[in-house]
Amino acid sequence: MIKITKKGNKAWVTFTLPSTAGESVEISGEWNDWENEAMKVKKSGEFYITKVLKTDENYQFGYRINGHEWQCDDEIGCIESPFDSHNSLLEL
């Protein structure tokens, strides 16, 4: 699930995955030069992270599950990447 709150030229984007996603989840995308960032765990077991991003921009991203499996966001789907894989596209 993705929750977006826009204010001016910034958007607070919270990415959430269910506890059943895996034992660990990292997110990476164009906003941080594809560096893996560990997602935090809520008491419910859900994984989440909030990023502050510029509006009027598009960002490709994905989730790394258990350190190796690459996954798109089910809510917004997948697009092809130039590296013969798939990413999600967040349009702000």
C-alpha positions, 0 to 999 in steps of 0.5 A: 500500500502507498499513502501520499500526502502532498504539500507544496512541492513535496510529497510524504510517501509511505510505502507499506508491505504486509508482514507476510512479504518476507523476513526482511524488506528493503526498498530502493529507487531512483530517489536514492540512486538505487541504494537499499534502505531497510524498511521498519517493522510495525508492531503488527509485523507490517513493513513500512518506510516514509520518504519525502520526495519532490512532486511533479516527478516520476520515480522507479522503485522496487522492494528487495525481499529477504535480501535477494527477491526483487518485487514490484508494488502490487498496488501500482504494478510493474513497468519494464526497466532498461536492465531486463527486469521490472520496476514500479513507477511512482508518479507524483 
